[in-house]
């Protein structure tokens, strides 16, 4: 009996395109961002920083991508989870690399997680817009 386990992952080529597209959207919005793309396991494949983007946002962008990849849903989902089950916030908010606000989005194909993107440097809404632009550049082809 042969057992085959197959899982798809975002390629470094697609990660590069998504990073560039997120940055392009940030330039249109006149903001400076950091953007990180990781594979489905949360391992970073690509990172790009606009000159003079906030230094502290480097790790935030990386952690937004990691948060989204590790749970398979957007980082902003945690805000709603904590509102409905506030006792969870005490435990989860102390977890390394968990970011509970917007800017981290899963990247999926046919409902299968293949990676995630994290953007930091703008407002929460701007970060989400830039992250979505990155995803759209590789998924909506």
HUPEUR-V640226 format. One record per residue. N is the residue number from 0. SS is DSSP state (helix for helix, strand for strand, loop for the rest). PHI is phi in radians with two decimals (NA if undefined). PSI is psi in radians with two decimals (NA if undefined). Layout:
N,SS,PHI,PSI / N,SS,PHI,PSI
//
This chain:
0,loop,NA,2.21 / 1,loop,-1.67,2.32 / 2,loop,-1.94,2.16 / 3,loop,-2.10,2.21 / 4,loop,-2.04,2.16 / 5,loop,-2.17,2.30 / 6,loop,-2.41,2.50 / 7,loop,-1.67,2.60 / 8,loop,-2.36,2.60 / 9,loop,-1.11,2.51 / 10,loop,-1.54,2.82 / 11,helix,-1.14,-0.53 / 12,helix,-1.13,-0.79 / 13,helix,-1.17,-0.65 / 14,helix,-1.06,-0.73 / 15,helix,-1.09,-0.80 / 16,helix,-1.08,-0.78 / 17,helix,-1.11,-0.73 / 18,helix,-1.02,-0.87 / 19,helix,-1.08,-0.69 / 20,helix,-1.20,-0.66 / 21,helix,-1.11,-0.72 / 22,helix,-1.16,-0.70 / 23,helix,-1.03,-0.75 / 24,helix,-1.13,-0.69 / 25,helix,-1.09,-0.70 / 26,helix,-1.08,-0.74 / 27,helix,-1.05,-0.64 / 28,helix,-1.48,-0.08 / 29,loop,1.07,0.77 / 30,loop,-2.20,2.83 / 31,loop,-2.00,2.13 / 32,loop,-2.21,2.89 / 33,strand,-1.99,2.45 / 34,strand,-2.37,2.38 / 35,strand,-2.26,2.43 / 36,strand,-2.11,2.31 / 37,strand,-2.21,2.84 / 38,strand,-1.41,-3.08 / 39,loop,-1.10,-0.36 / 40,loop,-1.55,-0.05 / 41,loop,1.54,0.21 / 42,loop,-1.58,2.21 / 43,strand,-1.16,2.35 / 44,strand,-1.91,-0.56 / 45,strand,-2.62,2.58 / 46,strand,-2.56,2.46 / 47,strand,-2.52,2.40 / 48,strand,-2.22,2.24 / 49,loop,-1.29,2.44 / 50,loop,-0.88,2.38 / 51,loop,1.22,0.18 / 52,loop,-1.15,2.67 / 53,loop,-0.97,2.26 / 54,loop,-1.11,-0.75 / 55,helix,-1.11,-0.44 / 56,helix,-1.27,-0.22 / 57,helix,-1.00,-0.98 / 58,helix,-1.18,-0.57 / 59,helix,-1.11,-0.78 / 60,helix,-1.05,-0.80 / 61,helix,-1.08,-0.72 / 62,helix,-1.28,-0.53 / 63,helix,-1.11,-0.77 / 64,helix,-1.10,-0.79 / 65,helix,-1.07,-0.77 / 66,helix,-1.03,-0.81 / 67,helix,-1.17,-0.72 / 68,helix,-1.16,-0.69 / 69,helix,-1.27,-0.43 / 70,helix,-1.90,-0.35 / 71,loop,1.43,0.24 / 72,loop,-2.46,2.96 / 73,loop,-1.14,2.59 / 74,loop,-1.09,-0.54 / 75,loop,-1.18,-0.30 / 76,helix,-1.01,-0.55 / 77,helix,-1.08,-0.52 / 78,helix,-1.03,-0.82 / 79,helix,-1.17,-0.68 / 80,helix,-1.05,-0.79 / 81,helix,-1.18,-0.55 / 82,helix,-1.19,-0.67 / 83,helix,-1.46,-0.45 / 84,loop,-2.43,1.29 / 85,helix,-1.04,-0.45 / 86,helix,-1.10,-0.45 / 87,helix,-1.21,-0.53 / 88,helix,-1.05,-0.63 / 89,helix,-1.04,-0.75 / 90,helix,-1.40,-0.79 / 91,helix,-1.29,-0.57 / 92,loop,-1.16,-0.32 / 93,loop,-1.61,0.03 / 94,loop,-1.36,2.32 / 95,loop,-1.04,2.41 / 96,loop,1.27,0.04 / 97,loop,-1.48,2.10 / 98,loop,-1.98,2.01 / 99,loop,-1.70,0.56 / 100,loop,-2.45,2.96 / 101,loop,-1.15,2.69 / 102,loop,2.20,-0.16 / 103,strand,-1.93,2.14 / 104,strand,-2.26,2.46 / 105,strand,-1.28,2.65 / 106,strand,-1.96,2.07 / 107,strand,-2.23,2.64 / 108,strand,-2.28,2.19 / 109,loop,0.90,0.78 / 110,loop,1.12,0.27 / 111,strand,-1.89,2.22 / 112,strand,-1.18,2.19 / 113,strand,-2.07,-0.15 / 114,strand,2.93,-2.91 / 115,strand,-2.73,2.78 / 116,strand,-2.18,2.49 / 117,strand,-2.28,2.32 / 118,strand,-2.23,2.40 / 119,strand,-2.55,2.46 / 120,loop,2.50,-0.49 / 121,loop,-1.77,-2.84 / 122,loop,-1.23,2.95 / 123,helix,-1.00,-0.77 / 124,helix,-1.13,-0.74 / 125,helix,-1.12,-0.69 / 126,helix,-1.06,-0.74 / 127,helix,-1.12,-0.77 / 128,helix,-1.04,-0.78 / 129,helix,-1.16,-0.73 / 130,helix,-1.09,-0.75 / 131,helix,-1.13,-0.65 / 132,helix,-1.08,-0.69 / 133,helix,-1.06,-0.80 / 134,helix,-1.12,-0.81 / 135,helix,-1.03,-0.54 / 136,helix,-1.21,-0.35 / 137,helix,-1.98,-0.41 / 138,helix,-1.65,-0.67 / 139,loop,-1.60,0.78 / 140,loop,-1.67,NA
//
